[in-house]
Amino acid sequence: MRENLFITNVEIYEEMNLTTNGFIKIHDGKIAEVGSMDAFKCAETDTVLDYTNEYSLLPGFIDVHIHGANGADTMDNSVESLKVIAEYLPREGTTSFLATTITQSEDLIEEALKQTAFYKEVKASNLGADMAGVHLEGPFISDKRAGAQPLHHIKEPDIELFNQWQECSNHQIKVVTMAPEETNGLAFVEEVQKNSVVVSIGHSDATYPVIVEAIDKGLSHVTHLYNGMRGLHHREPGVAGAAIAHSELMVEMIVDGVHIHPTVVKSTYRAKGADEIILITDAMRAKGLGEGTYDLGGQEVKVENGKALLADGTLAGSIVKMDEAVRNMIAYTGCSLRDITKMTAVNPAKQTGIWDNTGSITVGKDADLVLLDKHNQVVLTICKGHIAFQEGVES
C-alpha cells in the first residue's frame, strides 16, 4: 500500500507564500508538508508525481453556482445525477461545488433538497468533487428579472418555507439568491443571515436605497453580477452599481465571454479587486456535451455556438468550464495566478463557511488541489487526497 502521495518540482501557491521548485506531501487526504525540493525525501512505498517548474499548483477551484454538467442536473432529484456532476467536475479543476437549484414548484425543490441531504449521508461519491452544500437560486425572486427562472413558480420571500427547506436539506443550504425589494424581503434577509446562510441578491429589480437597507440587514453576496438584475444607470445605481460601490458585497461573475463583455469584466476587476470577486460557471446539464437541445427547469434550452438559450433568446445558464473561466479572466484583465486563487478558492471557501478545511494550500487542510501547465490547462486534480483527474489517464 502506498503511504504518501508527493507532487514534486512545481510552483506552489500556498496561502501566504509562493514556493518555486517545491514539493507537496499528501497523507490520509490532508496536506502534510510543503517545502523546497532541497528538502525533499520520500520512501519506496510513496507515490511521486514529478513535473517541472513550468507547472503551477493551486488550491482546487470551488464553484458556488452550478446547476449541472455532463447530462445531469441538481433538479433531476436523484443521487445519481449529483454523483455524475461531482465526478465530472475535477477535469476542469473543481474540487468543491454547491449544487444549485432553480425556481420550481415547492414539491420539486423539496425533493431536490432531500436528495442532496441523502447524497451527503451515503457519501455517494468519494472519487469526485465534494458537494459542499446547496445554493438555493429562487423562487424568492422578482418576476421582472426572472431570466431563465420559470415565472409561474416565483414566490415572495417566505422565512417559514425557507426554514422547512433547510430542514429537508439537513442544513445544506449555504447560499440563497433572492430579491430584497419583494414583500417581506428585508425581513427575510435579516432572519436568514442569522443562521450563517449567505443571502445573495439576484434576479432582482431593487433600487439602490433598498439595497443599502438590505446590506445593513446582512446582505453580503451578488448572484451572477450584471445578469438578471437592475443595471447601472448614472441616476439610479441599481443592483449592479451597488455591487460595485459596496465592499460588503462579494460578487459572482460568469466569465465566459457571453454573459459579460470582456471590457466590463476588466472594469469590474479594477473596481472590486480579486478580494471581492468569485468566478462561477452557472453551468447547466449541457456542459461537457455537444450542441443540441436540453432541459433546464422544464424549459427547452438550445445549445449552439457556445451559448445556452431559451426559445425567446434568453440566456439559460452557461456551458463554461471553470478552467476556461480562469483563462478568460487572465486574458481579459491581466490578473495573476495569485488573484485567481482568491477568486476561485479563497473567497468562495470563506464565503460559504468551508475555509477551515479547504480553499488554500495549508498544512492540515484537505488536499484539494489543481495543477496547471504554463497555458493554464488542467493537468491534475486532487480531491481530498485522491487523484480525481490526471491528463492522459482515463478516469
C-alpha positions, 0 to 999 in steps of 0.5 A, a space after each residue: 500500500 502506498 503511504 504518501 502521495 508527493 507532487 514534486 518540482 512545481 510552483 506552489 501557491 500556498 496561502 501566504 507564500 509562493 514556493 518555486 521548485 517545491 514539493 507537496 506531501 499528501 497523507 490520509 487526504 490532508 496536506 502534510 508538508 510543503 517545502 523546497 525540493 532541497 528538502 525533499 525525501 520520500 520512501 519506496 512505498 510513496 507515490 511521486 508525481 514529478 513535473 517541472 517548474 513550468 507547472 503551477 499548483 493551486 488550491 482546487 477551484 470551488 464553484 458556488 453556482 452550478 446547476 449541472 454538467 455532463 447530462 445531469 442536473 441538481 433538479 433531476 432529484 436523484 443521487 445519481 445525477 449529483 454523483 455524475 456532476 461531482 465526478 465530472 467536475 475535477 477535469 476542469 479543476 473543481 474540487 468543491 461545488 454547491 449544487 444549485 437549484 432553480 425556481 420550481 414548484 415547492 414539491 420539486 425543490 423539496 425533493 431536490 433538497 432531500 436528495 442532496 441531504 441523502 447524497 451527503 449521508 451515503 457519501 455517494 461519491 468519494 472519487 469526485 468533487 465534494 458537494 459542499 452544500 446547496 445554493 438555493 437560486 429562487 423562487 424568492 425572486 422578482 418576476 421582472 428579472 426572472 431570466 431563465 427562472 420559470 415565472 409561474 413558480 416565483 414566490 415572495 420571500 417566505 422565512 417559514 418555507 425557507 426554514 422547512 427547506 433547510 430542514 429537508 436539506 439537513 442544513 445544506 443550504 449555504 447560499 440563497 439568491 433572492 430579491 430584497 425589494 419583494 414583500 417581506 424581503 428585508 425581513 427575510 434577509 435579516 432572519 436568514 443571515 442569522 443562521 450563517 446562510 449567505 443571502 445573495 441578491 439576484 434576479 432582482 429589480 431593487 433600487 439602490 436605497 433598498 439595497 443599502 437597507 438590505 446590506 445593513 440587514 446582512 446582505 453580503 453576496 451578488 448572484 451572477 453580477 450584471 445578469 438578471 438584475 437592475 443595471 447601472 444607470 448614472 441616476 439610479 445605481 441599481 443592483 449592479 452599481 451597488 455591487 460595485 460601490 459596496 465592499 460588503 458585497 462579494 460578487 459572482 461573475 460568469 466569465 465566459 465571454 457571453 454573459 459579460 463583455 470582456 471590457 466590463 469584466 476588466 472594469 469590474 476587476 479594477 473596481 472590486 479587486 480579486 478580494 471581492 470577486 468569485 468566478 462561477 460557471 452557472 453551468 447547466 446539464 449541457 456542459 461537457 456535451 455537444 450542441 443540441 437541445 436540453 432541459 433546464 427547469 422544464 424549459 427547452 434550452 438550445 445549445 449552439 455556438 457556445 451559448 445556452 438559450 431559451 426559445 425567446 433568446 434568453 440566456 439559460 445558464 452557461 456551458 463554461 468550464 471553470 478552467 476556461 473561466 480562469 483563462 478568460 479572466 487572465 486574458 481579459 484583465 491581466 490578473 495573476 495566478 495569485 488573484 485567481 486563487 482568491 477568486 476561485 478558492 479563497 473567497 468562495 471557501 470563506 464565503 460559504 463557511 468551508 475555509 477551515 478545511 479547504 480553499 488554500 494550500 495549508 498544512 492540515 487542510 484537505 488536499 484539494 488541489 489543481 495543477 496547471 501547465 504554463 497555458 493554464 490547462 488542467 493537468 491534475 486534480 486532487 480531491 481530498 487526497 485522491 487523484 480525481 483527474 490526471 491528463 492522459 489517464 482515463 478516469 
